[in-house]
Amino acid sequence: MKIIITGQPGRVVEKDNLVITAMRNTAAPILPKDLPAVGAVSTLYMVYITRKQWQRVNESLKNPTDMLIVEGYPFFDSQLKVMSVFASRTTTKLLEAGKRFSQPAEAEMEMN
């Protein structure tokens, strides 16, 4: 199973080659009309990211309008009683937008 979460990271704890942060979902999801409504829920996710991945997104996240995007493997941490995610890929909204913006220019240069 894979999960993708987006949002603002909470307090960041760096330990050896690991970065740990928390992200909280507080908004009601927009779901297809045939699914039952769930209303606003508050779910805390502990997110575990390698330092190498974190270094790629850390600078971008200093922009308060940017949002962290984490793709990874979820599990319920029964000891902490929270959902946790081991990140397999991290990026940010602004970094992804920058990639999309530069791709058409690169393709045009290859054609010339």
C-alpha positions, 0 to 999 in steps of 0.5 A: 500500500502507498499513501501520498500526503501533502501539507505543512510539516510541524516541528522537525527533529533531525536524528542521525540520517533521519528527519522526523516531522508531524503533519496533521489533517484537519480538513474534511475530504472531498469525496465522490458523492456515492461515498459516505460523508466523513466530516472534518477529521483530525489525523496526526501523521508521523513522517520519517524522511531520510536526511538526503530527501529532506535536504532536497526540500528543506530550502523550498519549505522556507517559503510559507506558501509551499507545501510538503508532498510525501509519498510513502508507506503507511503503518499504524504505530501502536506504541505512539497511537498515530499513523506513520509514514515512511517516505519513499519520495519527498518533494514540494508543490513549488519544486514540482511546479518548477519541474513542469515549467522547465520541461517545455523549455527543455523540449523546445531546445532539443527540437532546435 
